[in-house]
């Protein structure tokens, strides 16, 4: 019974920590893209499944992010799946 209580308490703490992680530094590092899942020599599909990179640029899908990393010799990670929250610097009019 005591072990179950400790487990539940630790689970709750972990859930709260993950919820607050978006404001901290760990979320800024993003998620590693699964580039090994794609044959970048053959190119990427045109399926729109957007990901926001840690460079705050929107990529059409994860494969395209991996392809750009290969082309630029960079290491952009996935900040979040879906649209970017902040506007991309390349679209600023000023």
C-alpha positions in Angstrom: 0.0 0.0 0.0 2.8 2.4 0.9 4.6 1.6 -2.4 1.5 2.4 -4.4 1.2 5.7 -2.6 4.8 6.6 -3.4 4.3 5.6 -7.0 1.2 7.7 -7.4 2.9 10.7 -5.8 5.9 10.4 -8.1 3.6 10.0 -11.1 1.7 13.2 -10.1 5.0 15.1 -9.6 6.2 13.9 -13.1 3.0 15.1 -14.7 3.2 18.5 -13.1 6.9 18.8 -14.0 6.2 18.0 -17.7 3.4 20.5 -17.8 5.6 23.3 -16.5 8.5 22.3 -18.8 7.2 24.4 -21.7 8.3 27.5 -19.8 11.7 26.2 -18.9 14.9 25.4 -20.8 14.3 21.8 -21.5 11.4 22.5 -23.9 13.6 25.0 -25.9 15.9 22.1 -26.9 13.0 20.3 -28.6 12.5 16.7 -29.7 15.0 14.9 -31.9 13.5 14.3 -35.4 13.4 10.6 -36.5 15.6 11.2 -39.6 16.5 7.5 -39.8 12.9 6.8 -40.8 13.4 8.6 -44.2 15.5 8.0 -47.2 16.6 11.6 -47.8 18.3 10.6 -51.1 14.9 9.9 -52.6 13.3 13.1 -51.2 10.3 13.7 -49.0 6.6 13.2 -49.6 4.4 16.2 -50.1 2.1 15.2 -47.2 1.5 18.3 -45.1 2.1 17.3 -41.5 3.7 20.6 -40.2 6.4 20.7 -37.5 7.9 23.8 -35.9 11.6 23.7 -35.7 13.7 25.0 -32.8 14.7 27.8 -35.2 11.0 28.9 -35.2 10.6 28.0 -38.8 7.7 26.0 -40.1 8.6 22.8 -42.0 6.0 21.0 -44.1 6.8 17.7 -42.4 9.4 16.0 -40.3 11.2 14.6 -43.4 11.7 18.2 -44.8 13.2 19.3 -41.5 15.6 16.4 -41.7 16.4 17.2 -45.3 17.1 20.9 -44.4 19.4 19.8 -41.6 21.3 17.7 -44.0 21.6 20.5 -46.6 22.5 23.2 -44.1 24.7 20.9 -42.0 22.6 22.0 -39.0 20.9 20.4 -36.1 17.4 21.9 -35.8 15.1 19.8 -33.6 11.2 19.7 -33.4 10.0 22.4 -31.1 6.4 21.3 -31.5 4.2 19.5 -34.0 1.9 21.8 -35.8 2.2 25.5 -36.5 4.8 27.7 -34.9 3.5 30.0 -32.1 5.9 32.9 -32.9 6.0 34.2 -36.5 8.9 33.1 -38.6 11.7 35.7 -38.9 11.6 35.4 -42.7 8.0 36.7 -42.8 8.7 39.9 -40.9 8.0 43.0 -43.0 10.3 45.4 -41.1 
